[in-house]
Amino acid sequence: MKFDSFLGNSAAVSEIRQMLRGGRVPGALLFAGSDGVGKKNLALTLAKAMNCERRPPDGDDFCGECSRCLKAEEMLASTREDLERRRSLKDSSRRVEGLVYFDLQLIEPITRFILIEQVRQLRNVAYTYPFEFPRRIFVVDQAQAIHWQAVDLLLKVLEEPPPTTSFILVCPNAHELRPTIRSRCRQIQFAPVDESVLETLLATEGEVDRQHRTLAARVAAGSVAKAQAFNLAEFTARRKPWVEFLESLAGKTRGAASEPDWRRLFDSTRALTEKREELDETLRTGLMLLRDLLLVREAEGTDRIANLDLLPQLRTWAQKLDLARIELLKSGLDQAYRLQTRNVNQQLGLDALATALVQSPPQDVPVRR
């Protein structure tokens, strides 16, 4: 992907191209912004442009055809293959054996972390001259996942930068990195991609039918990767337990003496947690529904509502669920999100949350119209 074909974040692209034209690319850059907006792709594009042998001194893109551009693609392909091979090893002690870094190297977490040996190899190779390119470039994706014991190793390299090596750190939130790391990098902030751009992309690719493009673009929340990966059937299936959950809660109108449908309620909590590997996306789906519910309550219009196809249900839930319950539900989902990495029974947690929601005394806060 060249700069001209990059989607969204025109300000970031313009800033980077200006650096190239002026020959003033810093030795350490930090690309920060939400997932799926193209930070890593733009970092790799910059790396290729910096080493393209056909790019004139005031040029701002790579050709994609010269020997260095072709070699860069080979290096990245080998890097990705090596990362996948290491991740698949069952013996964790062997995952960092025999690390070899190219002149263009993509460094990503092998486990939950970017391991100490990965950063140690970066430091060792950084101070040697590149073999095939005029400049060695390390792109560290998910830099916030660098193991805490390895952060000092990276900081040491950034404090005394090698003259022939550049670093591009990529992470969702710059504040997840140490201030000392951030202070040694030129930061470029990436924004979510506009909804109109995502809809145009989906129309061009033709994978999502016209009726559901707005839904796909809003669910993607500014992420090109999520928009391209949107699957209506999978999304609807993941959302269905949340619909059942909210229907069960709203089934007992405020002040009514009837009991809720406990069986339906607990069936929905079980369905929400039965696929642990999908829990992260499941919780995100629930939080998006809650956001839409609040928008409906505040009469914010429909231009920001993601789940447009559920608008009638959202209006019904907004009439029957008071703000206190919505806030309690959001707090419970936030806690479930934080507890994902711990060995806790998430279904029991959601069951307890459902019970608390039903037993919470209603508060009559009118819905805005």
Secondary structure as GFF3:
##gff-version 3
##sequence-region A 1 369
A	DSSP	three_ten_helix	3	5	.	.	.	ID=ss1
A	DSSP	alpha_helix	10	22	.	.	.	ID=ss2
A	DSSP	beta_strand	28	32	.	.	.	ID=ss3
A	DSSP	alpha_helix	39	51	.	.	.	ID=ss4
A	DSSP	alpha_helix	67	88	.	.	.	ID=ss5
A	DSSP	three_ten_helix	92	94	.	.	.	ID=ss6
A	DSSP	beta_strand	104	107	.	.	.	ID=ss7
A	DSSP	alpha_helix	116	126	.	.	.	ID=ss8
A	DSSP	beta_strand	136	141	.	.	.	ID=ss9
A	DSSP	three_ten_helix	143	145	.	.	.	ID=ss10
A	DSSP	alpha_helix	151	159	.	.	.	ID=ss11
A	DSSP	beta_strand	165	171	.	.	.	ID=ss12
A	DSSP	three_ten_helix	174	176	.	.	.	ID=ss13
A	DSSP	alpha_helix	179	182	.	.	.	ID=ss14
A	DSSP	beta_strand	186	189	.	.	.	ID=ss15
A	DSSP	alpha_helix	195	205	.	.	.	ID=ss16
A	DSSP	three_ten_helix	210	212	.	.	.	ID=ss17
A	DSSP	alpha_helix	213	220	.	.	.	ID=ss18
A	DSSP	alpha_helix	224	229	.	.	.	ID=ss19
A	DSSP	alpha_helix	232	250	.	.	.	ID=ss20
A	DSSP	alpha_helix	262	273	.	.	.	ID=ss21
A	DSSP	three_ten_helix	276	278	.	.	.	ID=ss22
A	DSSP	alpha_helix	279	297	.	.	.	ID=ss23
A	DSSP	three_ten_helix	308	310	.	.	.	ID=ss24
A	DSSP	alpha_helix	311	320	.	.	.	ID=ss25
A	DSSP	alpha_helix	323	338	.	.	.	ID=ss26
A	DSSP	three_ten_helix	339	341	.	.	.	ID=ss27
A	DSSP	alpha_helix	346	359	.	.	.	ID=ss28
###
